[in-house]
Amino acid sequence: MEEKRSPYLKHITVCTHEREAGKSCCAHRDGEKILEKLKAYVQEHGLKGKARVNRSGCMDLCEQGANVMVAPDHRWYSGVTVESAEQIIEEHLKPLVPGTGGSGAAAPGTIKAFLFDLGNVLVRFDHMAAARKITQGTGAAPEKLFEMFFESPLVVEHDTGRISTRQFYEEVSRQIGMRLPYERFLEVWNDIFVVDEAMNRLVERLLQEFPCYLISNTNRPHFEYLRTLCPVLERLNGWILSYEVGHLKPNPVIYHRALEIARLKPSEIFYVDDRDDLIQAAHSMGFQTHRFGGFEGLAADLAARGLPNGQ
């Protein structure tokens, strides 16, 4: 057996499995038409050798078809229609076409700076681990606290700097009956991050040729902790942080602050984030974008543009 790297920047598989009459399946939900639409785009835009689209057998989600997988982006789409397949083209195939100006696409040489999200891009995190520790002995469900950590009104107030961390702690304590001392709460609450070493090496490489900035929905304790955990943050050219700006992504205000700091046009900045809604907001403003699903997908996108990709 010989192992090789995939020759394709994007590999899209479309389920076209057909079941007996009366049973739901991708073949009965336009799987073949979706396959042909994606293959036609590859053919018409000269992407042969860069992208491959092929059929697959059953993906075991017949009731949710049609189903489409995209590698190396780690993306699985269910309920795909011929019309909604346009989104797959826009996000995964169009960026491979030079000079299209699509989602993430640009003529070579126009990128002048990079803008990176923090959570689940430069660092991974697990809020549930903290929720379990914080609720231990309180009788409160970790799931309740976990939900509070994701853009609940309380978290929004804290991440936009409208309440202090002490006030945040006191309200969490009141809501779940927590008795952790404040300093211990901060230790547990901050101890949820793991640095993505491959991504940090990539940023270090890009910094040799481009300004790189950070844009993040975060709060002061988390960011101050991460500055010690993730040394590359100190070498970035600037930070755009929600608790300092007073607004969360996808509010345009925070993106405009990034433009002010970088002193560039949106089309000159390549923005990397893991959330579709944030990518779409930035793309609508004219940023070049990449929806992050892992290092391999980003490295492939950068390689397609002739940019350093950390490999």
C-alpha positions as CSV (number, residue, x, y, z in Angstrom):
1,M,0.0,0.0,0.0
2,E,1.3,3.5,-0.9
3,E,0.0,6.5,1.0
4,K,-0.2,9.9,-0.9
5,R,-1.7,13.3,-0.3
6,S,-5.0,13.9,-2.1
7,P,-4.3,15.5,-5.5
8,Y,-7.5,17.6,-5.1
9,L,-8.1,20.8,-3.1
10,K,-11.8,19.9,-2.8
11,H,-13.4,16.5,-3.0
12,I,-17.2,16.5,-3.0
13,T,-19.3,13.3,-2.8
14,V,-23.0,13.3,-3.5
15,C,-25.2,10.5,-2.3
16,T,-27.3,9.1,-5.2
17,H,-28.3,5.8,-3.5
18,E,-31.7,4.6,-4.6
19,R,-34.1,2.5,-2.4
20,E,-37.2,0.7,-3.3
21,A,-40.3,2.7,-4.3
22,G,-42.0,4.4,-1.3
23,K,-38.8,4.7,0.8
24,S,-37.1,8.0,1.2
25,C,-33.6,8.2,-0.4
26,C,-31.2,10.7,-1.9
27,A,-32.0,9.4,-5.4
28,H,-35.6,10.3,-5.0
29,R,-34.5,13.8,-3.7
30,D,-32.6,14.9,-6.8
31,G,-29.3,13.5,-5.9
32,E,-28.4,12.9,-9.5
33,K,-29.4,16.5,-10.5
34,I,-27.3,17.9,-7.6
35,L,-24.3,15.7,-8.7
36,E,-24.6,17.0,-12.3
37,K,-24.9,20.6,-11.2
38,L,-21.7,20.4,-9.2
39,K,-19.8,18.5,-11.9
40,A,-20.9,21.0,-14.5
41,Y,-19.5,23.9,-12.4
42,V,-16.2,22.1,-12.1
43,Q,-16.1,21.5,-15.9
44,E,-17.2,25.0,-16.9
45,H,-14.8,26.8,-14.6
46,G,-11.7,24.7,-15.4
47,L,-11.4,23.1,-12.0
48,K,-10.4,19.7,-13.3
49,G,-7.4,18.6,-11.2
50,K,-8.4,21.0,-8.4
51,A,-11.8,19.7,-7.5
52,R,-13.5,16.3,-7.9
53,V,-17.2,15.6,-7.6
54,N,-18.4,12.0,-7.6
55,R,-21.4,9.9,-6.4
56,S,-21.4,7.8,-3.3
57,G,-23.3,5.0,-1.9
58,C,-25.7,5.3,1.0
59,M,-24.6,7.7,3.8
60,D,-27.2,6.2,6.2
61,L,-29.2,9.5,6.5
62,C,-31.8,8.7,3.9
63,E,-34.6,10.6,5.6
64,Q,-32.4,13.7,5.6
65,G,-31.3,13.6,2.0
66,A,-30.0,14.6,-0.3
67,N,-26.7,14.4,1.4
68,V,-23.4,15.9,0.3
69,M,-19.9,15.7,1.9
70,V,-17.0,18.1,1.3
71,A,-13.4,17.2,2.1
72,P,-11.0,18.3,3.4
73,D,-13.4,20.9,4.9
74,H,-15.1,18.4,7.2
75,R,-18.5,19.5,6.0
76,W,-21.7,17.4,5.7
77,Y,-24.8,18.9,4.1
78,S,-28.2,17.3,4.5
79,G,-31.5,18.3,2.9
80,V,-29.6,19.6,-0.1
81,T,-31.8,20.7,-3.1
82,V,-30.7,21.6,-6.6
83,E,-31.2,25.3,-5.6
84,S,-29.4,25.1,-2.3
85,A,-26.4,23.4,-3.9
86,E,-25.5,26.9,-5.0
87,Q,-24.3,27.5,-1.5
88,I,-21.9,24.6,-1.8
89,I,-20.6,26.0,-5.0
90,E,-20.3,29.5,-3.5
91,E,-18.4,28.3,-0.4
92,H,-16.3,25.4,-1.6
93,L,-15.8,25.6,-5.4
94,K,-16.0,29.3,-6.3
95,P,-12.9,30.2,-4.2
96,L,-10.8,27.9,-6.4
97,V,-11.6,30.0,-9.5
98,P,-9.0,32.8,-9.9
99,G,-10.4,36.3,-10.0
100,T,-14.1,35.5,-9.4
101,G,-14.5,37.8,-6.4
102,G,-16.7,35.2,-4.8
103,S,-16.8,33.9,-1.2
104,G,-13.2,33.8,-0.4
105,A,-12.1,34.2,-4.0
106,A,-9.8,36.9,-5.3
107,A,-7.4,37.7,-8.0
108,P,-3.8,36.6,-7.0
109,G,-1.8,39.2,-5.1
110,T,-4.7,41.2,-3.7
111,I,-4.5,40.0,-0.2
112,K,-2.6,42.4,2.0
113,A,-3.5,41.2,5.5
114,F,-5.1,38.4,7.5
115,L,-7.8,38.5,10.1
116,F,-8.2,35.5,12.4
117,D,-11.0,34.5,14.8
118,L,-9.7,33.1,18.1
119,G,-12.0,30.3,19.5
120,N,-12.0,27.1,17.4
121,V,-9.5,28.6,15.0
122,L,-6.3,29.5,16.9
123,V,-7.4,27.7,20.1
124,R,-10.0,25.0,20.8
125,F,-12.2,25.1,23.8
126,D,-14.6,23.0,25.9
127,H,-17.1,24.9,27.9
128,M,-18.7,21.8,29.2
129,A,-15.6,20.8,31.1
130,A,-15.8,24.0,33.0
131,A,-19.5,23.7,33.5
132,R,-19.1,20.3,35.1
133,K,-16.5,21.6,37.5
134,I,-18.3,24.7,38.4
135,T,-21.6,23.0,39.1
136,Q,-20.1,20.1,41.1
137,G,-21.8,20.0,44.5
138,T,-24.4,22.6,43.6
139,G,-27.2,20.4,42.4
140,A,-27.3,22.5,39.3
141,A,-27.2,20.8,35.8
142,P,-24.0,21.4,33.9
143,E,-26.1,21.7,30.8
144,K,-27.8,24.8,32.2
145,L,-24.5,26.5,32.8
146,F,-23.2,25.4,29.4
147,E,-26.1,27.1,27.7
148,M,-25.3,30.3,29.7
149,F,-21.8,30.3,28.3
150,F,-23.0,30.6,24.7
151,E,-24.3,34.1,24.0
152,S,-27.0,34.1,26.7
153,P,-27.9,37.7,27.6
154,L,-25.5,37.5,30.6
155,V,-22.6,36.4,28.4
156,V,-23.4,39.1,25.8
157,E,-23.3,41.7,28.6
158,H,-19.9,40.4,29.7
159,D,-18.3,39.9,26.3
160,T,-19.3,43.4,25.3
161,G,-17.8,44.9,28.4
162,R,-21.1,46.2,29.8
163,I,-20.7,44.3,33.1
164,S,-17.5,43.4,34.9
165,T,-16.2,39.9,35.4
166,R,-17.1,40.2,39.1
167,Q,-20.7,41.0,38.2
168,F,-20.7,38.1,35.8
169,Y,-19.4,35.8,38.5
170,E,-22.0,37.0,41.1
171,E,-24.9,36.5,38.7
172,V,-23.7,33.0,37.7
173,S,-23.4,32.2,41.4
174,R,-27.0,33.5,42.1
175,Q,-28.5,31.6,39.2
176,I,-27.0,28.2,39.9
177,G,-26.2,28.4,43.6
178,M,-22.5,28.3,43.0
179,R,-20.2,28.6,46.0
180,L,-16.8,28.7,44.3
181,P,-14.6,31.5,45.5
182,Y,-14.0,34.1,42.8
183,E,-10.4,33.3,42.1
184,R,-11.1,29.6,41.8
185,F,-14.0,30.3,39.5
186,L,-11.6,32.2,37.2
187,E,-9.2,29.3,37.2
188,V,-11.8,26.7,36.2
189,W,-13.5,29.0,33.8
190,N,-10.3,29.8,31.9
191,D,-9.0,26.3,31.9
192,I,-11.0,25.2,28.8
193,F,-8.5,26.1,26.0
194,V,-6.1,24.0,24.0
195,V,-3.8,25.7,21.5
196,D,-4.0,24.5,17.8
197,E,-0.3,24.1,17.2
198,A,-0.6,23.7,13.4
199,M,-2.7,26.9,13.1
200,N,-0.2,28.8,15.3
201,R,2.7,27.7,13.1
202,L,0.7,28.9,10.1
203,V,0.2,32.3,11.6
204,E,3.9,32.5,12.5
205,R,4.7,31.8,8.8
206,L,2.2,34.3,7.5
207,L,3.6,37.0,9.8
208,Q,6.9,36.8,7.9
209,E,5.1,38.4,4.9
210,F,1.8,39.8,6.0
211,P,0.2,41.8,8.9
212,C,-2.0,39.5,10.9
213,Y,-4.8,40.6,13.2
214,L,-7.2,39.0,15.7
215,I,-10.9,39.6,15.9
216,S,-12.8,37.8,18.6
217,N,-16.0,37.7,20.7
218,T,-14.4,37.3,24.1
219,N,-14.0,38.8,27.5
220,R,-11.0,40.2,29.4
221,P,-10.2,37.2,31.7
222,H,-10.3,34.8,28.8
223,F,-8.1,36.9,26.6
224,E,-5.6,37.7,29.3
225,Y,-5.3,34.0,30.1
226,L,-4.8,33.2,26.4
227,R,-2.1,35.7,26.0
228,T,0.0,33.5,28.3
229,L,-1.1,30.2,26.8
230,C,-0.8,31.2,23.1
231,P,2.4,33.2,22.5
232,V,1.6,34.0,18.9
233,L,-1.1,36.5,20.1
234,E,1.7,38.8,21.3
235,R,3.2,38.9,17.8
236,L,0.0,39.9,16.0
237,N,-0.3,43.4,14.5
238,G,-3.5,44.2,16.4
239,W,-6.4,42.8,18.3
240,I,-10.1,43.6,17.8
241,L,-11.9,42.4,20.9
242,S,-15.6,42.5,21.6
243,Y,-15.2,43.6,25.2
244,E,-13.2,46.6,24.1
245,V,-15.3,47.5,21.0
246,G,-18.6,47.1,22.9
247,H,-20.1,45.0,20.1
248,L,-20.1,41.3,19.1
249,K,-19.6,39.9,15.6
250,P,-21.5,39.9,13.3
251,N,-22.3,43.5,14.2
252,P,-20.7,45.6,11.4
253,V,-19.1,47.9,14.0
254,I,-16.5,45.4,15.1
255,Y,-15.6,44.7,11.4
256,H,-15.3,48.4,10.7
257,R,-12.9,48.7,13.7
258,A,-10.7,46.0,12.1
259,L,-10.6,48.0,8.9
260,E,-9.7,51.1,10.8
261,I,-6.8,49.3,12.6
262,A,-5.5,47.6,9.4
263,R,-6.1,50.7,7.3
264,L,-7.1,48.5,4.4
265,K,-10.2,47.9,2.2
266,P,-12.3,44.8,3.0
267,S,-11.3,43.2,-0.3
268,E,-7.6,43.4,0.8
269,I,-8.2,41.3,4.0
270,F,-8.5,37.6,4.2
271,Y,-10.8,36.7,7.1
272,V,-10.9,33.2,8.8
273,D,-13.7,32.2,11.1
274,D,-15.4,29.0,12.1
275,R,-19.0,30.3,12.1
276,D,-21.1,30.5,8.9
277,D,-23.1,33.6,10.1
278,L,-19.9,35.5,10.9
279,I,-18.3,34.6,7.6
280,Q,-21.5,35.7,5.7
281,A,-21.5,39.0,7.5
282,A,-17.9,39.8,6.6
283,H,-18.4,38.5,3.1
284,S,-21.3,40.9,2.6
285,M,-19.0,43.7,3.5
286,G,-16.5,42.7,0.9
287,F,-13.9,40.7,2.9
288,Q,-12.3,37.7,1.4
289,T,-13.3,34.8,3.6
290,H,-12.6,31.2,4.6
291,R,-15.0,29.2,6.8
292,F,-12.6,27.3,9.0
293,G,-13.2,23.6,9.4
294,G,-9.7,22.6,10.2
295,F,-6.1,23.3,9.3
296,E,-6.0,21.1,6.2
297,G,-8.9,22.9,4.5
298,L,-7.4,26.3,5.2
299,A,-4.0,25.2,4.0
300,A,-5.5,23.9,0.8
301,D,-7.3,27.2,0.2
302,L,-4.1,29.2,0.8
303,A,-2.1,26.9,-1.5
304,A,-4.7,27.4,-4.3
305,R,-4.0,31.1,-4.0
306,G,-0.3,30.7,-4.1
307,L,0.0,31.9,-0.5
308,P,2.1,30.4,2.4
309,N,0.1,27.6,3.9
310,G,2.3,26.3,6.8
311,Q,3.2,23.0,5.0
